[in-house]
Amino acid sequence: MGFVVKTAKTLRNHWKKSTFAAVALLYGSQYAKERFETQELMRVYCEKAAKLGEAPIRVEADPRTVTVILNPNANRRKAGDEFEKYCAPLLHLAGICVNVVKTESEGHARSLIGDLNGTDAVVVAGGDGTVSEVITGLLRRTQENTEGLIPIGVLPLGKTNSVARVLFPCGGYLEKVRSLADATMAVVEEVVQPIDVLKVEVLESENKPIYAVSGIKWGAYRDAETKKDSYWLYGKFRNYVTYLFNGFRSNLTWNCAAELNYTPPCTGCSNCAQATQRPKKWFQRFVKDQKPTFSNITNPECRTIYQRDISTVDFNLTVDGEKVPKLVVNVGPQSVDYFDFVKEGWKSEKGQKRTVSEIIEARSMEIQPKLAKNEEKFFSIDNENYELKPVRVTLLPKLINVFCKKENL
């Protein structure tokens, strides 16, 4: 009893040191528990990869070769270490020849793909921007011809991982490690599924098109999202602090005024076939195409062009390919006050959808922004910044094959 009383007095007299020790002990135990669970999780995945790597292959067959396009600056320079810890061991244990190429600057991944040869697949180790660059490089190289396209793996190692988040959902740290392992094992097991691609062309320009998979963002919320990293001092709360500090900023895009010219979605007809027809090689003219061409289906509505003027604080263009492949434009309210801006921003951080005033569905769309003279604004394509210009967005359904989990099929 005396020991208990003495201990209680000591803790009371040195409460600051006691509190610090308790917090340190709690943090240390949590860290040890998390590390143990991570090691056990990776042990299971390594055993599975090693078993697949021990499987025999034909004598005349060559080992699989995979090229990894690694962005070492992704996710505040953590991408390289996480790839070496959670992804590379699984690829090597599976008996895959891995060629890692690191990007050095913006646009480097696009040029690397142009010179790529002798590989069975490309694995993107980075975020949405790196994924977009790789897909753009592939489709420019093959001129959108599916005959020359190789499958793509996506490892969620970036700050934003829109595609990987759909294919390999994750939550906390342990779930993130699981998603990295799942994405790597999808490459090992060679399970693929086709995804839709956006073709973005600048009107009245000779620049080559950009290809995206996530979508286009424009407006005050997009501008606020680009400022999150400047609030790093607030740690995990910086995403919420961003909207608190930017609600009154005049440099955000509070008025997205544009003219939209679009064609409605279509399940497939002769017009679609003509619009999406890919150039064929000479020998393909003598081979019967087994895929449906929809050449005998007539849909006059497909050629109809609709015009719509919008004025909003939030413009978000995404892809919906569940039933009928289509572009979906979520048009937010025309204006918001400070409290609504913060509330809607926090909703999006929690994974909820912001308030939408109008939804426009289309197969292709021209976006003509209404800007004042010499006014310079920006929008995001796959979460990468681009100068706002008139663009044409075309949906290319099921064009790229990406590695996925078997459960997704």
N, C-alpha and C positions, 0 to 999 in steps of 0.2 A: 504493500500500500504506500509505503514511504517513497518507493521508486517512482510510482505513478505521480505522486504529488510533486516530487522534485522535477520530474520531466515536464509536467504542466507549467511549473513556475519558470523553468528555463525557456520554454517555448513562448511564454507570455513576455518575458523580459527581452527576448531576442526575436520578436515577431517578424521583423523584416528579413532576417537571415532564414528563419523558418519558412516563411512564405516563398522565398527564392528557392530554397532547397526542395520544397514540395512541388513547385512548378517544374524545376529541372528534372526531378524524379519522374513526374508524370510525362513530360516530353520524352525523356530517355526511354521509358518503358513503351510508349507509343511507337517511337522510332524503331526499337528492337522488334516489336511485334510486327510492324509493317515490313521490315526487312526480312524477317523469317518467312512471312506469308509470301513475299515476292520470290524468294529463293525456292520455296516449295512449288510455287506455280510454274516457275521456269524449269524446274526439274522435270515436271510432268510433260511440258512441251518439248524439252530436249530429248526425252526418252522416245516420244512419238516421232520426232524428226529423225533420230538415229535409226529407228526401226524402218522407216521409209528409205533411208539412205543405204541400208544393208540389202535392200531388195535387188536381185540381179537384173541386168539389162542385156539386150541382145548384143552379140559380138560385133555386128556391123554398125551398131548405134553409137553415137557420140554422147558424152555426158551433157546434160542441159547447161546452157550458158545464160546467165542473167546479168544485165547491166543495170547497176544501181546509180541513179542520178541523185546525189546527195547534196543538199543545200546546208552547209555547215553553219550558216548564220540564222537558220530557222529557229523559232522559239527561243530567242535570246541566247543563241549559240549553244543550245543544249542538244540539238538534233544529232550531232556526230557521236557524242557520248552515249546517248540512248540507243542509237542504231547499233553501236558496238556491243552494248550490254544485252539488248533484248532481241535484236533481229539477226545480226550477222551469225551468231552461233547456230541458230536454227537452219540457216541456209547452208552453212558448211557441213553440219551434221547430216543433212539430207543429201549430200554428195553433189551439190550444184556448184558449178564454176562461177564464181562471183567476181565481176569487174566493177569496182567502185570508182566513179568519176565525180569529183567535187566541183560544184559551180563556183565561179569567182566573182560574178557580177550579175546584175539584172539583165535578163535576156540570154545569158550564157547557156542555159539548159536548152533553149530553142535552137541555138547553133550547134550544140553537141549532137542533138538528134539528127541534124542534117548530115553529119559525117559518120553516123552509126552503122556498123556492119557486123555480121556474124554473131548475132545474139538472138536468143529465142524469146526473150521478153524484156521489158523495161520496167524497173521498179523505181517509183518516185519516193524518195525519202525527204519529205519537206511538207510545206503547206499548200494552200490553194493556188498561190501564185506559181509555184514550181510545177504543179500538176497542169495548170493552164499552158505554161510554156512548153512542156513536153508534148501535150496533145496538139498544140499549134504546130510544133516542129514536125510531128508525125504526119499530120493531115496536109501540111504544105508540101512535104516531101512526096507523098503519094497522090497528091491532088484529089484527096477525098476518095480514092479508090480503095475499097475494102480488101482487095486482093493483096495489097502490100502492107497491110496493117498487122502489127504484132500486139499481143495482149499487154496490158499495163497493170502493174501492181501499185497500190497506194498505201504507204506507211504513214500513219497520222503523227508526224514528227514536227509539224508546224504550229504556228500560233492559231491559225484558222484551218480547220480540216473538214470542210463541208461534205465532200464526197465520202471521205473515210468515216465520218460520223454516222452516215446513213448505212454504210456497209458493215462497220464494226463499232457499234455504240459503246461509249465508255462514260464513267462517272468520276470517282476519286482516283487516287494514285494507283491503287492495285488494279482497278478496272482499266486504267490507261495502259498498264503493262500487259494486261490480258488482250486489249484491242491490238497492241503492237504485235503480240505473239500470234493472234488470230490472223492479222493481215499478212504476216510472214508465212504462216502455214497455208494460207490460201494460195500463195505463190508456189509453195512446195507441192501441194496437192493438185494444182492446175485446174481449179474450178473457176469458170469464168461466166460472166453474164454481160449482155450488151447494155449500154447506157446511152442516153440521148446527149447530143452535143449542140451547143449554140454557135452559130457562125455570125460573127460581128464584123460588118464592113463599114468603113467610113465613107459616107456619100461624097461624090465629087472628089474622089482622091484615088491615086494609083497605088496606095499602100496595100500590102497584102492583108488578108483578113486575119482576125484573131479568133481563136476557138476557145470556148469556155464550157464549163459543166455545172457551175453553181448558179450563176445569174448576174443580174445587173442591179446595183443600188445607187440611188441618187436622192439627196435631200439632207435635212438637218440631222437625222439620226445617223446617216452614213458619215457625215462630217464629224459628229461627236465620237463615233467608233474609232476613227483614225487618230484621235487624240488620247486614247486610253493609256498608251505606253508612257506618256508624259506624267502620269500620276502613279508611277511605280512605287512612290514612297508609301502609298496606302495599302500595298500588298494585294491580297485577294479582294479587297473592297474597292479597288480602283475602277472596276467596271461600273459600280454604282455611283461613285464620286464623280465620274466623268459627266453624268447627266446633271448632277447638282451644280457643278461649276460652269456648265456650258449652256444652261437654259436661257441666259440673258445675252449670250454672245451674238453680236450682229454679223460676225463673219461666217456663221452657219448659213446653209442654203434654206431659207425659210419659204422660198417660192419656186417650186419646180413647174414652170410653165412650158408647155410643149404641145405640138400638134402630132397626133398619132395617126398613121395610115396603116391599116392592117387588114389581112385576109383571115377569114374564120377558120377554125380547126377543121380537118378533114380526115376521115378514116382511110382514104386512098382512092384516087381516081386517075383519069388520063392526064389531068392538069398537074397533079402532084408528081406523076411519073415523069413528065417532061421537065418539071422544075428541079427534081432531085436526081435526074439521070446522070450517072457517072461516065466519064470517058472510058471506052473499052479498048483493050489491046487488040491487035489485028487477028490473033487466033481465036479470041473469044466470040467473034462473029459467026464461027462455024460450030460453036458449042451451044446446045439448047439450054436456056436459062430456066432452072427449076423454081426460082422465086417468082411470086405473083407480081405482075407489072401493072395491074389495074388499068390496062390500056382500053378495056372494053367497058369500063365504068365511067359514066358521065355525071359530074356534079357541077352544074353551072354556078352554084353558090361559092365554089372554091375560088373562082376568078373575081368575085366581088370584092372591091376595096372599100372599106369603111374608114371614115374620118372622125376623129374625136379630139377635142381640145381639153386639156387638163390643166389644173392649177392646184398644187398640193405641197405639203411639207415632206411627204414621204412617198417615194416611187420605188417599187421593188418588183423586178421581173425575174421569174423563176420558170422551171420546167415541170410539167406534170405529165408523166408517161404511163400512168396506171392503166387507163382504158384507151382513150384516144390521145396520142402524143400531141401536146399543145404547149404554147407559151401562156403563162398566167401572169398578168400584171395586177398587183395589188396597189391601188391608189388610195393613199391615206387622206385624212381631212385637209381642208384647204388651209386651216390655221389651227394652232394650239397655244394655250397659255403656258406659263412656266410649270405649274403643278401637273398639268396633263402631259407635258413633255417629259418630266421626270418619271411620272407613273408609267407611261408607255415605254420609256427606255428601260426601266426596271423589269417590266413584263418580258421584254425581249431577252434580257439577260437570264431570266428564269426559264427560257425555252418556250414562252407563250407568244402567240401572235399579237402584233399591235393592231389597233383599231383600223379597220378598212372601210372606206366610204364607197368604193366601187371596185369590181373585179372585171377585168377585160381578158378574154381568151382569144388566142390567135394562133395561126400557123407561121406567119411571118409578119414583121412589123417594121415600119420606118419611124424613127423618133426624131422629130425636128424641134430641138430646144429653142425657146424664144429668149434670146439673150440681148442685153443692151449692148450698144457699140463699145468695143474694146473690153467687154466684161469677160473675165476668165473664171470658169467654174470647173469642178472636177466631179467625176462619178467613178464607181468601182465596177470592174469586170472581174469576177472571181476574187473579190476582196483586194484587188490591185488597183491603184490609182491611175486614171487616164483623164486627159483633158476632155471636157465635155464638147462633143461635136455631133452633128447629125449623123446617125448611123442606121444601118439596116440590120435587123436581127432575124436570122432564119433558123428554124429548127431542123436538125438532121437526126431523125429518129434512129435509135439503136445502131449507132455507127461504130462505137469503140467498145471492145471487150475488156472488162476489168476483172481482176481476180476477186473472188468473194468466198464467203463461207458456204458450205453445202446447204445449210439451213435456209439461206436466202433464195435458193432456187425453187 
